[in-house]
């Protein structure tokens, strides 16, 4: 699920996502990856790729990894992109960022 955000917050993207509960997971195909655990272990987890990060706009691509890849050496997973749990997490992220922008004197 794509999340489109106007840049109305003072924090840089990694700091903002860290405040939102995400940790940096590395680069993949030129995009920065971040994850947030949704349980006690590594999986399930929410996973974000930063598609675009300019002075004006931030585009995040969010999905939910219910389990680790099934086959050794594979990066394929059973990711969910448009389910209710992903929509709820996208709303949580948008609300969090709106609060951060409001606290810094800006509005989204």
N, C-alpha and C positions, 0 to 999 in steps of 0.2 A: 504494500500500500504506500503510495507516495504521499508525503506530507509537505505542503508548500507553506513556507513561512517568510514574512517580511523581516528583514534584519532591523529590529527595533530594540535590541538588547545590547548591553555593553560587553558581555562576556564573549570570548572567542568560542568557536564551536566545540572543541574538546572539553573546555571547562564547563560550558553549558550542559553538555550531555553527561558529564561526570556528576554535576549537581542534580541531574535528573535520574541518577542511579545507574548510569551506563559506564562501562570500562572499555578502553581501547583494545581492539583485538588484532590490529594490523591492517596492512594495505592488501586489497584484492582487486586486480584489474584496474588499478589507478584510483580506487575509491577507498576512503578510510572506513574501517568497520568498527562498530561498537556493539556491546552486548549487555543485557541485563538478565540475571537469572530470575526464573519464575518459580523455582522450587529450591530444594536443599542442595541438589547436585548441579553439575554444569548444565544439564538438560532437565526440563525444558528451559528455553531461554528466548527472549526477544532479541532480535538482531537488526541493527540499522547500518545501512551504507549511506554515506554522504555523497549524493549524486552531484550536487552543485553547491558551492559555497562562495558567494560573491559579496561585495559590500552591501548590496541591496536585497539579496534573496538567499535563502537556505532551502534546499530540497533534500529531504530524507526519504530513503526507501526502507520501509519497515516490514519485517515478517516475523513469524513465530516458528522456532525450531522445536518441535515436540520431542524429538529424539535425535541422537547422533546418526551420522551416515551409516547405512546398513552394510555396505561392502567395504572391505579394507582397501585403502588407497583412493577411495571415492570421496568427492566433495559434495555429492548429491545428498539431499536430505528430504524429509517430508515436510517442507516448509509450508506454512499457511500464510496467505497474503491478504485475504479479504474476509476473514471470519470475524465473528463477534468479538473474540478475545483480542484480535489485532485492532479492530475499530476502537475498542475500549482503551487500549494502550495508546493509540494515536490521539484520542481525546485527552488522556492523562498528560501526554507530552505537550500538546497544544495549550492546555490549561496551565501547566507548569511554566511554560515559556511566556505566556501572557502575564502571569504573576511576576516573573522575573523582570519583564519589560516595564510593568507598572511600578514595581519597586525602584527601578532605576529612573523613573520619571518619563518613560516612553509608553506608547500604546501600540498594540499589534493591529 
